[in-house]
Amino acid sequence: MKNINNLGLFVGIFLATVGFLNFREHVQNAHRIQIRHDSLTAAVLGRPGGPGGSSARKLETQDDLNSYHFKPVEDVHISVQTGHFFGSDFEGLQRDCTIGDTVINCRYGAGIDPNTADALWYHIPSMGGVGPLVKRHPKQLLIGMSMESSEYYPALDNVDFMKNFDIESSYRTCSQVPVFYFDYNAQQVAALFKPPMPFEEKKNALAYVNSNCGAKSGRSEIMREVMRLNNKMVPTHSWGHCDRNMEVNDHSFNKVELIRGYKFCVAMENSITKDYITEKLWQALEAGCVPVYLGPHNVADFLPDPEAIIDYKKLGSPQALMAELERLSRDKSAYEAKLAWKYRKWEELSPSFLAMTERSHVRQPHTRCQLCRVVLKHRYRPQNFTTCLFNKTWTQDYHVKL
């Protein structure tokens, strides 16, 4: 009996030790994840210890701004000339808008007098029926804005139309103030690097969420062909309004959380034109499923790693796509290589991705404030602006419609 009691005591101590070690490992893993989250956030916030902590760059920018001799407080008024999709809070005083040490009272509004406004703002997709674009005074600027694709709003590709504007604010990287769908700020960007679910815990399937069944990119037609193949190894789970084959209990499900549990997910744009990269890609990358992507030829310019996606254009057919998904689902190392960027240091990510974040909300204030900054600088140092269609570098691989 004594030996049995001793054995029980030994087993109890052993199990307690194993439990403690497992607990400690979980704590250490959680601590490592938190450290990575904090270091990434520190990097993009520009705190010491991160690649963004460049005080020299900040001082250089401040020296340049000092040469303008701005007043401590400056008023900038932008008259909104069209309707738009951005809600009631788009207009009015834009909070926390500064340039260097100067506070900008940056105001947007349909009620601002266009005859005295510093700039006239036009939402290009809403411009049906708007008359001639005329400046009301010599220093006034005309701003054309669009987050929508030129495939749906061809005025963006019309030289005679776009030459009316001084400033373009669109999804195009050549815009003076780009409006990227990459809308993470410095605090939110660490969500992109959240560790994905383990390979073994993910569904070995392709998640598909699509509610625009007639998109110009042809994604619906492609995915119907994929679903007709009826691949048993990597089935397609369609959750959207188009060709749904899954039971949806809650129509307001969280897409990112849904696709987080899949090895693969569809991230195909509704139209294909240079620089048009939407939230579909960023949601997939954040979720940690490997996206099957269809979009512009220069998508690599936006990716944290060129290998982070499965580029449908390069594969060319539904059959080739399914063969690639089967290969990756059998090869854990090859699959996880596509997610390796999530574990890299900030400065080890693609240079073009880092350059994009410099112009995004990670580094810059809201686009409305950025526009007020451009307008204010123009007041002190007038410039001759051009829009993207007149940018010879940007149009080298873009067909301009004359």
C-alpha positions in Angstrom: 0.0 0.0 0.0 2.9 2.3 0.8 4.4 1.7 -2.6 1.1 2.4 -4.3 0.7 5.7 -2.3 4.3 6.6 -3.3 3.5 5.8 -7.0 0.4 7.9 -6.8 2.3 10.8 -5.3 5.0 10.5 -8.0 2.3 10.5 -10.8 0.7 13.5 -9.2 3.9 15.4 -9.1 4.8 14.4 -12.6 1.4 15.5 -14.0 1.6 18.8 -12.1 5.1 19.4 -13.5 3.9 18.7 -17.0 0.9 20.9 -16.5 3.1 23.7 -15.2 5.5 23.4 -18.1 2.6 23.5 -20.6 1.2 26.5 -18.8 4.6 28.2 -18.9 4.9 27.5 -22.6 1.5 29.0 -23.3 2.4 32.1 -21.2 5.8 32.4 -23.1 4.0 32.1 -26.5 1.5 34.7 -25.5 4.3 36.9 -24.2 6.2 36.5 -27.5 3.0 37.4 -29.5 2.4 40.4 -27.4 6.1 41.5 -27.8 5.7 41.2 -31.5 2.5 43.1 -31.5 4.0 45.9 -29.4 7.2 46.0 -31.6 5.2 46.2 -34.8 3.0 48.9 -33.3 6.1 50.8 -32.1 7.7 50.5 -35.5 4.8 52.1 -37.4 4.3 54.7 -34.7 7.9 55.7 -35.1 8.9 55.0 -31.5 12.5 54.2 -30.7 13.5 50.7 -31.4 11.4 50.4 -34.6 12.4 51.1 -38.2 10.0 54.0 -38.2 11.8 55.7 -35.3 13.5 58.2 -37.6 13.6 61.5 -35.8 16.0 62.8 -38.5 13.2 62.5 -41.1 10.7 64.2 -38.8 13.2 67.1 -38.2 13.8 67.4 -41.9 10.1 67.6 -42.6 9.7 70.2 -39.9 12.6 72.3 -41.3 10.9 72.3 -44.7 7.6 73.3 -43.2 9.2 76.1 -41.2 10.3 77.7 -44.5 6.6 78.3 -45.4 6.1 80.6 -42.3 2.6 79.4 -41.6 0.6 81.2 -38.9 -0.1 79.3 -35.7 -3.7 78.7 -36.9 -4.7 78.6 -40.5 -8.2 78.4 -42.0 -8.8 76.2 -45.1 -12.3 76.0 -46.6 -13.2 73.3 -49.2 -16.6 73.6 -50.9 -18.2 70.2 -51.7 -19.7 70.4 -55.1 -21.3 67.0 -55.5 -23.0 64.3 -53.6 -20.8 61.4 -52.2 -20.9 58.1 -50.5 -19.1 59.1 -47.3 -21.9 59.9 -44.8 -22.7 63.0 -42.8 -19.5 63.2 -40.9 -17.5 63.8 -44.1 -18.5 67.5 -44.0 -17.8 70.0 -41.3 -14.6 70.7 -39.3 -12.0 67.9 -39.6 -10.6 67.2 -36.1 -6.9 67.1 -35.2 -5.6 68.5 -38.5 -2.2 70.0 -38.2 0.9 70.7 -40.3 4.0 70.9 -38.3 3.2 73.2 -35.3 0.3 74.8 -37.2 -3.3 74.0 -36.4 -5.5 73.8 -39.6 -9.1 74.7 -39.3 -9.9 72.3 -42.1 -13.6 72.7 -43.2 -15.5 70.8 -45.9 -19.1 71.6 -46.7 -21.7 72.0 -49.4 -22.6 75.3 -47.8 -19.2 76.8 -48.1 -19.3 79.6 -50.7 -17.6 78.4 -53.9 -16.7 81.9 -54.8 -14.4 82.3 -51.8 -13.4 78.7 -51.0 -9.8 77.6 -51.2 -10.8 74.6 -53.2 -13.8 72.9 -54.9 -14.2 69.2 -54.2 -15.8 66.8 -56.6 -16.7 63.2 -56.1 -16.1 61.9 -59.7 -18.6 58.9 -59.5 -21.3 61.4 -58.5 -20.7 64.0 -61.2 -23.5 63.2 -63.5 -25.1 66.5 -64.6 -22.5 68.8 -63.1 -21.9 71.8 -65.3 -18.5 73.1 -66.5 -15.7 73.0 -64.0 -14.7 76.6 -63.5 -12.4 78.2 -60.9 -13.9 81.2 -59.1 -10.6 82.9 -58.3 -7.0 82.4 -59.5 -5.7 80.6 -56.4 -8.6 78.2 -56.2 -7.8 74.5 -56.7 -10.2 71.9 -58.2 -10.0 68.4 -56.5 -11.3 65.2 -58.1 -11.8 62.3 -55.8 -12.7 58.6 -56.4 -12.2 55.3 -54.6 -14.1 53.6 -57.4 -12.5 51.8 -60.4 -12.0 53.5 -63.7 -13.6 50.3 -65.2 -16.9 51.4 -63.7 -16.3 55.2 -64.0 -14.4 55.7 -67.3 -14.3 59.5 -66.7 -11.2 58.7 -64.7 -9.5 57.6 -67.9 -10.7 60.5 -70.0 -7.9 63.0 -70.6 -10.2 65.9 -71.5 -12.2 65.4 -68.3 -9.3 64.8 -65.9 -7.3 67.8 -67.2 -9.9 70.0 -65.4 -8.6 69.0 -62.0 -5.5 70.3 -60.2 -5.5 67.5 -57.6 -6.4 63.9 -57.9 -7.3 61.9 -54.8 -8.0 58.3 -55.9 -6.9 54.7 -55.4 -4.0 55.5 -57.9 -0.6 55.7 -56.4 0.2 58.7 -58.5 -2.4 60.8 -56.7 -1.2 63.8 -54.7 -3.4 62.4 -51.9 -4.1 58.7 -52.5 -7.1 57.0 -50.9 -5.9 53.5 -50.4 -8.2 50.7 -49.3 -5.4 49.8 -47.0 -7.0 51.9 -44.2 -5.2 50.6 -41.1 -3.8 53.3 -38.8 -0.6 52.8 -36.7 -2.6 51.2 -33.9 -4.5 48.8 -36.1 -1.8 47.6 -38.5 -0.5 45.0 -36.1 -3.8 43.1 -36.8 -2.2 42.1 -40.2 0.5 40.2 -38.3 -1.8 38.3 -35.9 -0.6 34.7 -36.1 -2.8 32.5 -38.3 -4.6 29.5 -37.1 -2.4 26.3 -37.2 -2.4 24.5 -40.5 -4.0 21.4 -38.9 -6.9 23.4 -37.5 -8.0 25.1 -40.7 -10.6 23.7 -43.0 -9.0 22.2 -46.1 -11.3 24.2 -48.3 -11.7 27.4 -50.3 -13.8 30.1 -48.7 -15.8 32.2 -51.2 -17.8 35.3 -50.2 -19.3 37.2 -53.2 -22.4 39.4 -53.3 -21.8 41.1 -56.7 -22.6 38.4 -59.2 -22.0 40.4 -62.3 -18.6 41.9 -61.6 -16.6 43.1 -64.7 -13.5 41.1 -63.7 -15.3 37.8 -64.4 -14.8 36.4 -60.9 -18.3 34.9 -60.8 -17.7 33.0 -64.0 -14.3 31.8 -62.8 -15.7 30.6 -59.5 -18.7 28.8 -61.1 -16.2 26.8 -63.2 -14.2 26.1 -60.0 -17.3 24.9 -58.3 -18.3 22.7 -61.2 -15.0 20.8 -60.9 -16.4 19.6 -57.5 -13.0 19.0 -56.1 -13.3 16.6 -53.1 -9.9 17.4 -51.6 -10.3 21.2 -51.5 -14.1 21.9 -51.8 -15.4 25.4 -52.3 -17.6 26.8 -49.5 -19.6 29.7 -50.9 -21.1 32.0 -48.2 -22.2 35.0 -50.2 -25.2 35.8 -52.4 -23.6 34.3 -55.5 -23.8 30.5 -55.9 -24.2 30.0 -52.2 -23.8 26.3 -51.1 -23.4 26.9 -47.3 -26.0 27.4 -44.6 -25.9 31.0 -43.4 -27.7 31.4 -40.0 -26.6 35.0 -39.4 -26.5 37.3 -42.5 -24.3 39.7 -40.6 -21.4 37.3 -40.1 -17.9 38.7 -39.6 -16.1 37.9 -42.9 -12.6 38.1 -41.5 -13.4 35.7 -38.6 -15.2 33.3 -41.0 -12.3 33.0 -43.5 -9.7 32.9 -40.7 -10.7 29.2 -40.3 -9.9 28.3 -43.9 -6.6 27.3 -45.6 -7.6 29.2 -48.7 -10.0 32.1 -49.5 -11.1 34.0 -52.7 -10.0 37.6 -53.0 -10.9 38.7 -56.5 -11.5 42.3 -57.4 -14.8 43.4 -59.1 -12.7 45.0 -61.9 -9.1 45.0 -63.0 -7.2 48.2 -63.5 -3.8 49.4 -62.3 -3.5 50.2 -58.6 -7.1 49.1 -57.8 -6.5 47.0 -54.7 -9.4 46.8 -52.3 -10.3 45.6 -48.9 -10.8 42.0 -50.3 -7.1 41.5 -50.3 -6.4 43.1 -46.9 -9.2 41.2 -45.2 -7.7 37.9 -46.5 -4.2 38.8 -45.5 -5.3 39.8 -42.0 -7.4 36.6 -41.6 -4.4 34.4 -42.4 -6.0 32.3 -45.1 -4.0 32.2 -48.3 -5.8 34.4 -50.9 -6.6 33.3 -54.4 -6.2 36.7 -56.0 -7.4 38.3 -59.2 -6.5 41.9 -59.8 -4.1 44.4 -61.4 -0.8 43.4 -62.9 1.1 45.4 -60.3 -0.4 43.8 -57.2 3.1 42.8 -56.0 3.8 46.6 -55.4 1.2 46.4 -52.5 2.0 43.0 -50.9 4.1 42.6 -47.8 5.7 39.6 -49.7 5.2 38.8 -53.4 4.6 35.1 -52.4 1.7 36.0 -50.0 -1.0 35.3 -52.6 -1.9 32.7 -55.2 -2.2 34.8 -58.4 -5.0 33.4 -60.5 -3.7 35.2 -63.6 -0.4 33.3 -63.5 -2.3 30.0 -63.2 -4.7 30.8 -65.9 -7.5 28.3 -65.4 -9.8 26.7 -62.7 -8.1 23.4 -63.3 -4.6 24.8 -62.7 -5.9 26.6 -59.6 -7.3 23.5 -58.0 -4.1 21.6 -58.8 -2.1 24.3 -56.9 -4.5 24.3 -53.9 -4.2 20.5 -53.7 -0.4 20.8 -53.8 -0.3 23.3 -51.0 -2.8 21.4 -48.9 -0.5 18.4 -49.0 2.7 20.3 -48.4 2.6 22.1 -45.0 6.0 23.7 -45.5 5.0 25.2 -48.9 1.7 26.4 -47.5 3.3 28.0 -44.4 5.9 29.7 -46.6 3.1 31.9 -48.0 2.3 33.1 -44.5 6.0 33.5 -43.4 5.7 37.3 -43.9 3.5 37.5 -40.7 6.6 36.6 -38.6 9.1 38.9 -40.2 10.4 42.2 -38.8 8.8 45.3 -40.2 11.9 46.3 -42.1 12.2 42.9 -43.7 8.9 43.3 -45.5 8.7 44.3 -49.2 10.1 47.8 -49.8 7.1 48.7 -52.0 4.7 47.7 -49.2 6.6 49.8 -46.7 6.6 52.7 -49.2 2.8 52.4 -49.5 2.4 52.4 -45.7 4.3 55.7 -45.6 1.6 57.3 -47.6 -1.3 55.6 -45.8 -3.0 56.3 -42.4 -0.2 54.4 -40.7 1.9 57.5 -41.3 -0.4 60.2 -42.5 -3.6 61.9 -41.1 -7.0 61.3 -42.7 -7.1 62.1 -46.5 -9.3 65.1 -45.9 -6.7 66.7 -43.7 -4.0 65.8 -46.2 -5.9 67.7 -48.9 -6.2 70.7 -46.6 -2.4 70.5 -46.2 -1.9 70.5 -49.9 -4.3 73.5 -50.3 -2.6 75.4 -47.6 0.9 74.9 -49.0 -0.4 76.0 -52.4 -1.6 79.2 -50.8 1.9 80.1 -49.8 3.7 78.6 -52.8 1.4 78.2 -55.8 2.2 75.2 -58.0 1.1 73.8 -61.3 -0.5 70.4 -60.5 -1.3 67.5 -62.8 -3.4 64.4 -62.4 -2.4 60.8 -63.0 -3.1 60.7 -66.8 -0.4 63.3 -67.3 2.2 61.5 -65.1 4.6 60.0 -67.7 6.1 57.6 -65.2 2.8 56.2 -64.0 1.4 55.9 -67.5 4.3 53.9 -68.9 2.4 50.7 -68.3 -1.1 52.2 -68.5 -3.2 52.8 -71.6 -4.4 56.4 -71.6 -7.7 56.9 -73.5 -7.4 60.0 -75.7 
